[in-house]
């Protein structure tokens, strides 16, 4: 028995899956709307940027940090190209799940090798393409593997061992859910609910609530035609939110969010199929 068969045995039946056309359109719309919004922000002057964030309720002392986090998450939005390419190749070029997962493993291996070179040779940050990372990489990642490496591995594992719809939704939860948690947490976290959460007490209740709402909304739109989908989506969104919040086993959440939420969503869908 291989790993994929073992996962199917644990989660049960595949459950009802949404049409690929709905998923493809959904991811495309979110990607282009997000890209247009980010482009708009980049056209604003420094003063207009402050006014914009201020109009959203961001306090003056948090505007600079929020703007920097938004710049980092601009790069993360490119992660939606993974499910977009997945759906495109399956719909228009008849690729199989195995073929796309093989491509993902190849790219992920190349990214890990490249990132390892960056860590082993610090001077490489002065040269292209590593120089592009200088503005978005976290300080703690300068001497260790970046989130991009873990993101690629998390997406590849989800694509390799779970149905396409479940994998795509979990990747969207990782990209957009984690993005909403970070942006809301940085901009207004701790102002409404003075409760520090997470493994090191650095996460906010506002950020976690934002992530759950984002994940639940994405899941409900994707599985709108699935009977009793709200129960399965609620379970999956909660698991994704708590995974981001507590980072189980100390693993990078770019790996754990897509994999753990895939397990939860797949299991929940298989349960409602028998109702």
N, C-alpha and C positions, 0 to 999 in steps of 0.2 A: 504494500500500500504506500503510495507516494503522499507528499504533504498535502497536495490539493484534495486528494480523496479523503484524507484524515479530517481536513477542515469541513468538507461536505458532510462527513459522518457526524461531526460535533454539532454543526449548525442545523442539520436536517435538510429539508427540501430547499430549493433555491428561492421559493416564494415568487409572487407575481412581480415582474419587472416592468418599468415604464418603457415606452417606445423610444428607440434610439433617436428618432427625429425630434421628439420633445427635448431630450437631453442636449442634443447638439445645438438646437436653437437657443436653449436656455444659457448654456455656457458661452456661446458667441455673443449674445446680448449683454451678459454681465461683463464680459471681457472688454467689449468696445465702449460700453457706457463708463466703465471704470477708467479705461485709457483716456477717454474724452475728458472726464472729470480731472484726472491728474494733469493732463495737458493744460486745462484751464487754470489750475493752481499755479503751474509753472509760468504762466503769462502774467501773473499778478506782480506788482511791485512789492517791495518789502512792507510799505505802509498799508497797501491794500490787503496783503496777506494777514497782517495783524488784525485789521478790521474784520476780515472774513472769519478768522478763528474766534475773535471776540464775539461776533454775532452768533456763534454756535455755543457760546457759554464757556469758552476756555478762558481761564484766568490769565492775566497778563504775564505772570511769572512762569506759566507753563507753555506759552505759545512757542517759544524757541524749541523746546524739547518735543512738542507735538509736531512741529514742522519737520524736525529731523526724523522723527519716527515715520511720518508720512512719506518722506523721501526713501527710507529703507523699504517700506511696504510697497512702494512703486515697483521695485524690483521683484518683490514677492508675487505681485499680480501676474507676472510673466509665467508663474506656475500653472496658470489656467491653460497655457498652450499644451500642456501634457494631455488633459482630457479632450481638448479640441482636436489635436492630432490623432488621438485614439479613435474618436468617433469618425473623423474624416476618412481615415484609412480603412476602417471597417465598413463604412457606408458606401464609399465610392471606389475603393480599390480591393474590396473583399478580403482584407487582411483578417487573419484569425487572431484569437487572443494569444496563442503561443508565439506567433510571428511578432506581434507588437511587444510582448513581454521580453522576447529575445533582444529586440532593438533597445528596450529600456535598460536591460542588464548591461548591454554593450556601452551605452552612453554613461550609465552610472559608474561603471568600472573606470572609464576614461576620466570622469569628474573626480573620483576618489584618488586616482593616480596624480592628476594635476594639482589637486588640493594638497596632497601629501608633499609634493615638490615645493609648494608655496611655504608649507610649515617647516620643512627641512632646510630651505634656502630663503631666509628672511629677506635678503636683498632683492629677490624676485618681485617684491611688491612695487618696485620702482619701474618695472617694465610691463608692457602690454602682453597679455590681457589682464594681468593681476592688478595693474594700476587702476582699472575700472572699479575694483572692489574697495578701494581705499576709503571712499566716502560712505559706503553703506555697511561695511563689515563692523561688527561689534569689537570693542577693545579686547575682550576675552577670547575672541576668535582669531586674533592676529597670530597667536602661537599654538593654535589647535585647529582641527578641521572645522570648516564653516558649516552653517546651517544648510547650505546648498547641497553638500554631500549627503547629509542625513535626509534632506527633502527628497533627493533622487532615489535613495534606498527605500524610503517609506512608500513613495508612489509606485516603485517597481514591485515591491512585495504585494501591495494591494492589487495591482493590475495582474500579477502572475497567478494569484491564488483565489480571487473572488470574481463573481460575475461582473461584467462591464459596468452596468448601472450602479451597483453597490460601490465599486472601486471609484467611479467618477464622482459620485456624491461625496464619498469620504475625502477625496482629494480637494473638492470644493470646500468642504468643511475645514480642511487644513489651511487652505489659502485664505478664504474669506472669513471663516470663523476666528482663526488665530489673528488675522488682521484686525477684525473688529474688537477683539479682546484687548489687543495691544494699544490701538488708537484711543479707545474709550478709557482704558485704564490709565494711559499717560495723560490724557487731556482733562478728565474729570474724576478719575479714580480717587476714592477716599474723601471726596467732598460731600457726598450724600450719605454714604454708609462708611462710618469710620471703623472698618473691619479689615484687617490685613489677613490675606489668605495665602494658600500655597505652601510649598515645602519650606521656603525661607521667609514667609510673611511678606513677599513683595508683590503679590497679586491683589487685585481689588474686586469687591463684589460687583461693582458696576461693569468691569471688564468681562467677568464671567457671565453676567446676565446678558450682556450684549452678544457674547459668543453664542449662548444658547438660543437666543431669539434669531440670530443670523442663521445658525445651522438648522433650526426647526423650519424657518421660512423656506430655505433652499430645498430641504427634504420634501416639504409639502408640495412645492411647485413641481419638483421632479417626479414625485409619486402621486400626483393629484388624481390619477385614474385608478389607483390601487385601493381596493376596499380595506377599510380600517387602517389606512396608512398612518393616521395620526398617532396611533399607539407605537408602531414600529419606529417612526421618525422621532417621537419623543424620547424613547429609550436610547436610540442611536445618538441623538443630539446631547442628551445628558451625559452619556459615556464620553463623547468627544470633549465636552466642556470640563468634566472632572479630570480627564486625562491631561488636558492642557494645564489645568490648575495645579495638580499634584505631581505630575511627571513621574509615574510609577517606575520603580526600580532605578530611578535616576537617569533613565534613558532620555535622549533628546526627543522632544515632542514632535519633531518633524518625522520621526519614525513611528512613534507610538500612536499619534492621533489617527492617521489613516488605517493602520493595521488593527488597532483595538476597536475603533468605530466600525470598521468593516465586519469584524466578528459580531459586534452587538447588533448592527443593522441586519446582517444576514440571519442571525438567530431569531430576531424579532419578526422578520418577514416570514420566516418558515413557520413560526408559531401562529400568526394570524391566518396563514393559508389554510390551516385546519379548523378555523372557527366557523 
